Amino acid sequence: MPALEFGLDRLLTDPQLRKPLHGRRVAVLAHPASVSRDLTHALDALAALPDLRLTAAFGPQHGLRGDKQDNMVESLEFLDPVHHIPVFSLYGTVRRPTPAMMATFDVLLVDLQDLGCRIYTFVTTLRYVLEAVAMHGKAVWILDRPNPVGRPVEGLLLRPGWESFVGAGPLPMRHGLTMGELALWFISILDLDIDCTVIKMHGWAPSAAPGYGWPLGERSWINPSPNAPNLSMARSYAGTVMLEGSTLSEGRGTTRPLELFGAPDLDARRLLTLMYALAPNWLLGCRLRECWFEPTFHKHAGALCHGVQIHVEDGAYEHEAFRPWRLQSLAFKALRRLRPDYPLWRDFAYEYEFDRLAIDLINGSPLLRDWVDDPAAMPADLDALSRVDEQRWEQARSEFLLY
């Protein structure tokens, strides 16, 4: 089988592919995982090409080089000390590129590693730059990368009016698209008049074991954001990200962020027992382990938490059976059954939204929270609601699949 080539690799090694860029000012939107096969950052690799004129760079949330640890920690603009070009932040004073930023280039290269989850803010940044490119008559090239969690679809569709920086459009929690495919979908649903080119990958096999989307053993994993340290996190993230809207720790401040959950006052053993009693079929494809952990920062910092770790890296992992969004939803439901008055939902400013609960923003509507909090609602009720949305999305996305 030929070696997998990401979009960046193809652009770097094929002068013919770069020919349309000759004589044009080029900018790049990248982050820490935007690296070539030999682990050179995209900014450095592109700047080294003699036939390419790099005039600006952009960084999304957490920064071009990955300088910011937490959410709602902004990155500043600066002059790159090596390449002497401006580096603009799309997670600082603005979320959308300004006219002054757009004036610095003719073609924008987008090279962002996604995690396959609607809430990951690089998806929203992609939408915003596509809209800006269309508005200003520029061109955009998407240097495609794998969706590391492959093609499975899961979760409720974002409802109209619930768009936010963690909800760029009517996507389910797990969308199963690459960034190139997402760009084509955005262009279609937003009816954008845009000059867009997707530099496709060569050799991506999203259903192939053992990576099922990520080329395990072939390419190094580079954190696309500080709390995305491995493939296990990526696989779990479409469920565990909901913990950000709860009072439970999602493991920030530990070495396994977003692969576990817990709290000092949680009885994880009772919780697991009830989860298996309520909906054992929602817990397939992984191993769940009772554990103890002490976050060094973030929620419950310095407190010993009783919790559950999700294991998806051994022989028990079944890619098609694993349903992280249902798993985490079930954990919330079981906790509500065990302790009806538990202060589960966290009320705080989340991604610059102050008037809506974070759990609702994360899920794109109050439907998940309503299900958890309704004593009469059963797993079958959420399953029925979700399956309709999942089937609708499977049909909607089919025309945009490139692989």
HELIX and SHEET records of a PDB file:
HELIX    1   1 GLY A    7  THR A   13  1                                   7    
HELIX    2   2 PRO A   15  ARG A   18  1                                   4    
HELIX    3   3 LYS A   19  LEU A   21  5                                   3    
HELIX    4   4 ALA A   42  ALA A   47  1                                   6    
HELIX    5   5 PRO A   99  MET A  102  1                                   4    
HELIX    6   6 THR A  121  HIS A  136  1                                  16    
HELIX    7   7 MET A  179  ILE A  189  1                                  11    
HELIX    8   8 LEU A  231  THR A  240  1                                  10    
HELIX    9   9 VAL A  241  GLY A  245  5                                   5    
HELIX   10  10 ALA A  268  LEU A  278  1                                  11    
HELIX   11  11 PRO A  280  LEU A  283  5                                   4    
HELIX   12  12 PRO A  324  LEU A  338  1                                  15    
HELIX   13  13 ALA A  358  ASN A  363  1                                   6    
HELIX   14  14 LEU A  367  ASP A  373  1                                   7    
HELIX   15  15 PRO A  379  ARG A  397  1                                  19    
HELIX   16  16 SER A  398  PHE A  400  5                                   3    
SHEET    1   A 7 PHE A  78  LEU A  79  0                                        
SHEET    2   A 7 PRO A  86  SER A  89 -1                                        
SHEET    3   A 7 ARG A  53  GLY A  59  1                                        
SHEET    4   A 7 ARG A  25  ALA A  30  1                                        
SHEET    5   A 7 VAL A 107  ASP A 111  1                                        
SHEET    6   A 7 ALA A 139  LEU A 143  1                                        
SHEET    7   A 7 ASP A 195  ILE A 199  1                                        
SHEET    1   B 3 LEU A 260  ALA A 263  0                                        
SHEET    2   B 3 CYS A 305  HIS A 311 -1                                        
SHEET    3   B 3 ARG A 287  PHE A 293 -1                                        
END                                                                             
